Amino acid sequence: MKISSKLLNVIRQNKSFLIVCHINPEGDAIGSISALALGLKQMGKKDIFVLSKDGVPEILKFLPFSGLIKKKAPKKEFDVLCIVDCNTLERTGFKELKAKHTVIIDHHIPPDDADKSELYRQLAASVIDPGAAAAGILIYKLLAALKISIDKNMAANLYTALLVDTGGFRYSNTSHEALKIACHLIRAGARPWDLAKELYESIPFKSMKLLGLSLATLDKKDGIAWINTTADMFRKTGTTAEDSEDFVDFPRKVKDIEVAVFFREDDNNVFKLSLRSKGKVNVEKIAKSFGGGGHFAAAGCKIKGTLQEVQKKVFEEVRKAIKDAK
């Protein structure tokens, strides 16, 4: 997708920027907002505030600029609000962020009623491309269109964004474009082994203990594989939801299944679900039926109920989806 002249003009003609990502951020979110902030700084923009409601996950604090990301929204009004890696204000976790102009840079499918929302009616510009492997790709294109020279710090953040959202370049969204951009980022100074080591070989011991308890619940049936992480497991290991990032990848590895599901208890009788497809089933539709969203092959939602009640509802929908995909 081409970056519009409207978006380029909004950035060039304004001085102060508030950059925000979604709640529970991962590598694509943190890498993208950090790279955008660094790019704006290179342009000479001095008033830049970068925001993440849940801060920066421990495993991503090695990234350049991540230490400057704040958790509390400022009271001042900015010229431009940049919403990155999500496409609604609700997903940022903030009820109100003050800016004269708002732009969205995202690769998720917008809500069905997006055009009717106040946010979309007031958008100054946007680049929303559900076909992009990561929001980092859109940030890369934006920086290139602005003729910003990508340095090693921007490259590290953007390479991390691509690495995380393509599952280490293993997922079906690993496109020619993603690999080509990754090559450019390596030339610009991104160090693949160093970044991969930080992301995949620096897991805290307590997180591994939590994974062990969760994997003990592994089961499969009717083309579905799943694991659970309960509040009791978090208590036993002294961990939080952040420590369960990417747990859904493990049931996804099971042979001869179409959909993997990770059930995480976030509150009493409230479960956060992560769904992954091996290519045939559109899990975004499943998540949307429960008020969530995402991509064709990766989506999520929250459901209230006991674990047994939630699993029953979800498995019914997944079985239907698998049947319809045949």
C-alpha positions in Angstrom: 0.0 0.0 0.0 1.3 3.5 -0.9 1.6 6.1 1.7 -0.8 9.0 0.9 0.4 12.5 0.4 -2.2 13.6 2.9 -0.5 11.6 5.7 2.9 12.9 4.6 1.7 16.5 4.7 0.1 16.0 8.2 3.5 14.9 9.5 5.6 17.5 7.6 3.4 20.4 8.5 3.0 19.8 12.3 5.4 20.1 15.2 4.1 18.1 18.2 3.2 14.4 18.1 1.6 11.9 20.5 2.3 8.3 19.5 0.3 5.5 21.1 -0.1 1.7 20.6 -2.5 -0.9 21.8 -2.9 -2.4 25.3 -0.8 -5.5 26.1 1.8 -4.5 23.5 4.2 -6.9 21.8 7.2 -6.5 19.6 5.3 -5.1 16.6 3.6 -2.4 18.7 6.7 -1.3 20.7 9.1 -1.6 17.8 6.8 0.4 15.5 6.1 3.3 17.9 9.7 3.5 18.9 10.9 3.6 15.2 8.3 6.2 14.3 9.4 8.4 17.2 13.1 8.0 16.2 12.2 8.9 12.7 10.3 12.1 13.7 13.3 13.1 15.8 15.6 12.7 12.8 13.2 15.1 10.9 13.9 17.7 13.6 10.6 17.3 15.5 11.3 18.0 19.1 7.9 17.6 20.8 7.3 13.9 20.7 5.5 11.9 23.4 5.3 8.0 23.1 2.6 6.2 25.1 1.7 2.6 26.0 -1.0 2.0 28.6 0.7 -1.1 29.8 4.2 0.1 29.5 6.9 -2.0 27.8 7.1 -5.7 28.5 10.3 -6.8 30.3 11.4 -8.9 27.3 11.3 -5.8 25.0 13.2 -3.3 27.2 16.4 -4.0 25.3 15.0 -2.1 22.3 16.4 1.4 21.6 14.1 4.2 22.8 11.8 1.8 24.7 12.9 3.4 28.1 11.3 6.7 27.0 7.9 5.2 26.5 5.4 6.5 29.1 2.3 4.8 30.6 0.4 8.0 31.6 -1.2 10.2 29.1 -0.2 13.9 29.1 -2.9 16.6 29.6 -1.6 18.9 26.9 -3.0 18.9 23.4 -0.7 17.8 20.6 -0.8 18.7 16.9 -1.0 15.1 15.8 -2.1 11.8 17.5 -0.7 8.7 15.8 -2.5 5.5 16.7 -0.2 2.6 15.7 -0.9 -1.1 15.4 -4.5 -0.8 16.3 -7.5 1.1 14.8 -9.7 2.2 17.6 -9.1 4.5 20.6 -10.6 1.8 22.8 -7.7 -0.6 21.9 -5.2 2.0 23.2 -6.7 1.7 26.7 -7.2 5.5 26.9 -10.6 7.2 26.8 -9.4 10.5 25.6 -6.2 11.7 24.0 -6.0 15.4 22.9 -4.8 16.3 19.5 -5.8 18.6 16.6 -5.3 15.9 14.0 -5.5 12.1 14.3 -3.9 9.5 12.0 -4.1 5.7 12.1 -1.2 3.4 11.0 -2.4 -0.2 11.3 -2.6 -3.6 9.7 -5.7 -5.1 11.4 -9.2 -5.3 9.9 -11.2 -2.3 11.1 -14.5 -2.8 13.0 -17.6 -3.2 10.8 -19.0 0.1 12.1 -15.7 2.0 11.8 -16.9 4.5 9.2 -19.7 5.6 11.6 -17.5 6.2 14.6 -16.4 9.7 15.6 -12.7 8.7 15.4 -12.9 7.7 11.7 -15.1 10.7 10.8 -12.4 13.1 12.2 -9.3 11.3 10.8 -6.8 13.6 9.2 -5.2 10.6 7.3 -4.5 6.9 7.7 -2.7 3.9 6.3 -4.6 0.7 7.1 -3.5 -2.4 5.3 -4.6 -5.8 6.7 -2.4 -7.4 4.1 0.8 -6.1 5.7 2.6 -8.6 7.8 3.3 -6.1 10.6 2.6 -2.5 11.5 6.4 -2.2 11.3 6.2 -2.6 7.5 3.9 0.4 7.3 6.2 2.5 9.6 9.1 1.5 7.3 7.2 2.7 4.2 6.2 5.9 6.0 9.8 6.6 7.0 11.0 5.9 3.4 8.3 8.1 1.9 9.5 10.9 4.3 13.0 10.3 3.0 14.3 9.5 6.5 17.5 7.6 6.6 17.0 4.5 8.8 19.7 4.2 11.4 20.7 1.1 13.4 18.2 2.0 16.3 15.2 2.4 13.9 16.4 -0.8 12.2 16.5 -2.8 15.4 13.0 -1.7 16.3 11.5 -2.4 12.9 13.3 -5.8 12.5 11.8 -6.8 15.9 8.4 -5.8 14.7 8.7 -8.0 11.6 10.3 -10.9 13.5 7.5 -11.0 16.1 4.5 -10.7 13.9 5.8 -13.2 11.4 6.7 -15.7 14.1 10.4 -15.5 13.3 9.5 -15.5 9.6 7.6 -18.8 9.9 4.0 -17.7 9.6 1.9 -17.5 6.4 2.2 -13.7 6.4 6.0 -14.0 5.7 5.8 -12.3 2.3 8.4 -11.3 -0.2 7.9 -7.7 1.0 8.5 -8.6 4.6 11.8 -10.5 3.8 12.9 -7.7 1.4 12.4 -5.1 4.1 14.1 -7.3 6.7 17.2 -7.4 4.4 17.2 -3.6 4.1 17.0 -3.3 7.9 19.9 -5.7 8.4 21.9 -3.5 6.0 20.9 -0.5 8.1 22.3 -2.1 11.2 19.8 -4.6 12.7 21.6 -7.6 14.1 19.4 -10.7 13.6 21.1 -13.0 16.1 21.3 -10.4 18.9 17.6 -9.5 18.4 16.5 -13.2 18.2 18.5 -14.0 21.3 16.8 -11.3 23.3 13.3 -12.3 22.1 13.5 -16.1 22.1 16.4 -17.1 24.3 16.2 -14.7 27.3 12.9 -15.9 28.9 12.8 -15.5 32.7 12.9 -18.7 34.7 9.5 -18.0 36.3 8.0 -17.7 32.8 9.3 -21.1 31.9 7.8 -22.6 35.1 4.5 -21.1 34.1 4.8 -22.6 30.6 5.4 -26.0 32.2 2.2 -25.8 34.2 0.3 -24.6 31.2 1.6 -27.3 28.8 0.5 -29.9 31.3 -3.1 -28.9 30.2 -2.4 -29.5 26.5 -5.2 -31.4 24.8 -6.6 -31.8 21.3 -9.9 -32.8 19.7 -11.7 -32.3 16.4 -8.9 -30.4 14.7 -8.3 -28.1 17.7 -5.4 -28.1 20.1 -5.4 -25.9 23.3 -3.7 -25.1 26.5 -4.9 -23.1 29.6 -3.2 -20.7 32.0 -5.2 -20.1 35.2 -5.0 -17.5 37.9 -3.8 -20.2 40.3 -0.8 -20.9 37.9 0.1 -17.2 38.0 0.0 -17.2 41.8 2.1 -20.4 42.1 4.9 -19.0 39.8 4.7 -15.3 40.8 4.0 -14.4 37.2 1.6 -12.1 35.3 -0.2 -12.2 31.9 3.0 -10.7 30.4 4.8 -14.0 31.1 2.4 -15.9 28.9 3.1 -14.0 25.7 3.2 -16.4 22.7 2.0 -19.5 24.7 -0.5 -20.0 21.9 2.4 -21.0 19.6 2.8 -24.3 21.5 -0.6 -25.9 20.7 -0.2 -24.5 17.2 2.8 -26.8 16.8 0.6 -29.9 17.2 0.4 -32.0 14.0 -2.9 -32.5 12.2 -4.8 -29.7 13.8 -6.4 -26.6 12.1 -6.8 -24.2 15.0 -4.9 -23.6 18.2 -6.4 -21.8 21.2 -4.9 -20.4 24.4 -7.2 -19.7 27.3 -5.7 -17.3 29.8 -7.6 -16.3 33.0 -7.2 -12.6 33.4 -9.8 -12.2 36.2 -12.3 -14.3 38.1 -14.4 -15.9 35.3 -12.9 -13.7 32.6 -10.7 -15.4 30.0 -8.5 -13.8 27.3 -8.3 -16.0 24.2 -5.6 -16.2 21.6 -6.6 -18.1 18.4 -4.2 -19.2 15.6 -5.0 -20.9 12.3 -2.8 -23.1 10.2 -4.1 -21.5 7.1 -7.6 -22.8 6.3 -9.8 -21.3 9.1 -10.5 -17.6 9.5 -10.0 -17.1 13.2 -10.7 -13.4 13.0 -14.4 -14.2 12.3 -14.5 -16.4 15.3 -12.9 -13.7 17.6 -15.3 -11.1 16.1 -18.3 -13.2 17.1 -17.2 -12.8 20.7 -16.4 -9.1 20.4 -12.7 -9.4 19.5 -10.8 -9.2 16.3 -7.4 -9.5 14.6 -6.2 -11.2 11.4 -7.3 -14.2 9.3 -4.7 -16.5 11.0 -4.3 -14.7 14.3 -7.0 -13.2 16.5 -8.1 -12.7 20.1 -11.0 -11.8 22.3 -12.3 -11.9 25.9 -15.1 -14.0 27.2 -16.8 -14.2 30.6 -17.6 -17.5 32.2 -16.0 -20.5 33.9 -13.2 -22.2 31.9 -15.6 -25.0 31.0 -18.3 -22.6 29.8 -15.9 -20.6 27.8 -14.3 -23.6 26.2 -17.7 -25.0 25.2 -18.7 -21.8 23.5 -15.4 -21.4 21.7 -15.1 -25.0 20.6 -18.6 -25.0 19.1 -17.6 -21.9 16.9 -14.2 -23.4 16.0 -15.7 -26.7 14.9 -18.3 -24.9 12.7 -15.4 -22.8 11.2 -13.3 -25.9 10.5 -16.3 -27.6 8.9 -17.1 -24.6 6.7 -13.4 -24.3 5.6 -13.4 -27.9 4.2 
